[in-house]
Amino acid sequence: MSNGGRIKKSFKNMVNGILYRVLTILTAFIVRTVFIKCLSNDYLSVNGLYSSILSMLSLAELGFSTAMVYSMYKPLAEKDYRKLAQIMRLYKRAYTIIGSVILGAGLCLVPFLDVLIKNKPDIPGLTFYYILFLLNSAISYWFFAYRNSILQADQKSYIISNYGSVFNIIKVVSQIIVLVLFHNFTVYLLTEMLCTILQNVCLAYRVKKEYPVFDKNNKEELPKEEKRKIFKDVKALMLQKISFRVLNTSDSIIISAFVGIGWVGLLSNYIMIEEAVVAVISQITSAITASMGNYFAKESKEDGYKLFQRIDFMNFWLYGFSTVAFIVLFNPFIELWLGRIGSEYILSQTIVVALIIRFFVEGYMNMMSAFRSTLGLFTQGQYTPLMVAALNIILSIGLSFPWGAAGVIIATPLARCCINVWYMPLVIHRDGFKKSVIPFYKKLILRTAFLTVLTTVMYLFSRIIVFKNGVTIMSFIIMVVITAIATNFIIGAVFYNTDEFKYFINLFKERIKRINK
């Protein structure tokens, strides 16, 4: 594929992905608002806890999706549909087993649910709700879900985004109707389950029409040597996936067990917004992940490293701006969003800062993980994720006693900084690009120091000047505009002379010229 073709597909994936994520964010806000009004914080807490438990159980996926997508890059580029058919047969069998393992493991946890809930809410049918969550998680791996991977590998994620947008609207409208008419959590969960099944089936039908690899008469198995290579990658990725799940889902479980389940509900509103922003930014960076796999397979390491530097800078800018915006605007937004009951759902600024530090470090690691995967560096440092996960649990439980929820949250970036933040760049530079990592470390330290100062100044400005008489719709809008303009202007001014900044400026100018033509 030509460089122009890669850019075109990447851009299409990015635009469709962003539109899908923005739609998801808007609809999530609407549903969450109706949910809070129609049910209570107790149901919100249960929803957050069970979602975290089921996310943890999805460890059974073990990195199969990443390894499978990586294994498809070459046969797709060579149009080797025979090989693709063999890979998809293996993937289908793996996903059927994964869904069944999740269901079985989830049922084994039922007797221990009470241990995970401190200050148990007065809600009947807690176990039944958990079973519904469990079924929805298992179903997400059945009903042809494995077929989506070929679209990701072929740089056609925009198709997944388009289908996701349609079914997201259907789900949201249905759930709002259910909540308003029945105020019933059971029907709310059943609606989500039905939409999951319909989306998987419809998307699978589209994939089958587009690719000839799903011929029922094709029963060939993948050669044993290639299976061993995939399972070797899965084994390495498994440890990374365990770490990722523990770091991103254990907080709610530990907070529920050691601090109180009510905190899970309060945090869930902030986490929903935070995850929505992560999803949008990830869409921008992940839209070019398949292109990176294709790029690294064909281009020189020097060109590949330039791409790495550019995406790293873009990732820093996006997460850096989001960090400033969150610190400055998070609590004012919650206050305005929930109106009269907003004060009941506002968290201390200390917890907000802990959440955003976790957010920034996670964003940094997501980008590093994407490069590690597309470079095929699955086995290097494969045991470090377990060390990070174990350290996170120890720190989370230990810090929960003196600092409560804030201690549990800050433990996650602390664990990552102790190991992954410095080690993953080392692997990428040493084994992927054959370069020294020292210049990268220096750049990372300087960028982090700059962002810390910028965030502090913007926060003090908002509190001393804009919000000094309280938060109103007008003052909030003014601060949004100031944050958007001032933050991006300052970042641009500081990094104006860097090669990465000049590259994106030139890219933007070229795009404008094409539009004008």
Stockholm file with secondary structure:
# STOCKHOLM 1.0

chainA/1-517         MSNGGRIKKSFKNMVNGILYRVLTILTAFIVRTVFIKCLSNDYLSVNGLYSSILSMLSLAELGFSTAMVYSMYKPLAEKDYRKLAQIMRLYKRAYTIIGSVILGAGLCLVPFLDVLIKNKPDIPGLTFYYILFLLNSAISYWFFAYRNSILQADQKSYIISNYGSVFNIIKVVSQIIVLVLFHNFTVYLLTEMLCTILQNVCLAYRVKKEYPVFDKNNKEELPKEEKRKIFKDVKALMLQKISFRVLNTSDSIIISAFVGIGWVGLLSNYIMIEEAVVAVISQITSAITASMGNYFAKESKEDGYKLFQRIDFMNFWLYGFSTVAFIVLFNPFIELWLGRIGSEYILSQTIVVALIIRFFVEGYMNMMSAFRSTLGLFTQGQYTPLMVAALNIILSIGLSFPWGAAGVIIATPLARCCINVWYMPLVIHRDGFKKSVIPFYKKLILRTAFLTVLTTVMYLFSRIIVFKNGVTIMSFIIMVVITAIATNFIIGAVFYNTDEFKYFINLFKERIKRINK
#=GR chainA/1-517 SS CCHHHHHHHHHHHHHHHHHHHHHHHHHHHHHHHHHHHHSCHHHHHHHHHHHHHHHHHGGGGTTHHHHHHHHHHHHHHTTCHHHHHHHHHHHHHHHHHHHHHHHHHHHHHGGGGGGGCSSCCSCTTHHHHHHHHHHHHHHTTSTTGGGHHHHHHTTCHHHHHHHHHHHHHHHHHHHHHHHHHHCCHHHHHHHHHHHHHHHHHHHHHHHHHHCGGGCTTCCCCCCHHHHHHHHHHHHHHHHHHHHHHHHHHHHHHHHHHHTCHHHHHHHHHHHHHHHHHHHHHHHHHHTTHHHHHHHHHHSCHHHHHHHHHHHHHHHHHHHHHHHHHHHHHHHHHHHHHSGGGGGGGCCCHHHHHHHHHHHHHHHHHHHHHHHHHHTTCCSTTTTHHHHHHHHHHHHHHHHHHHHTHHHHHHHHHHHHHHTHHHHHHHHIIIIIICCCSHHHHHHHHHHHHHHHHHHHHHHHHIIIIITTTCCCHHHHHHHHHHHHHHHHHHHHHHTTTSHHHHHHHHHHHHHHHHHHC
#=GC SS_cons         CCHHHHHHHHHHHHHHHHHHHHHHHHHHHHHHHHHHHHSCHHHHHHHHHHHHHHHHHGGGGTTHHHHHHHHHHHHHHTTCHHHHHHHHHHHHHHHHHHHHHHHHHHHHHGGGGGGGCSSCCSCTTHHHHHHHHHHHHHHTTSTTGGGHHHHHHTTCHHHHHHHHHHHHHHHHHHHHHHHHHHCCHHHHHHHHHHHHHHHHHHHHHHHHHHCGGGCTTCCCCCCHHHHHHHHHHHHHHHHHHHHHHHHHHHHHHHHHHHTCHHHHHHHHHHHHHHHHHHHHHHHHHHTTHHHHHHHHHHSCHHHHHHHHHHHHHHHHHHHHHHHHHHHHHHHHHHHHHSGGGGGGGCCCHHHHHHHHHHHHHHHHHHHHHHHHHHTTCCSTTTTHHHHHHHHHHHHHHHHHHHHTHHHHHHHHHHHHHHTHHHHHHHHIIIIIICCCSHHHHHHHHHHHHHHHHHHHHHHHHIIIIITTTCCCHHHHHHHHHHHHHHHHHHHHHHTTTSHHHHHHHHHHHHHHHHHHC
//
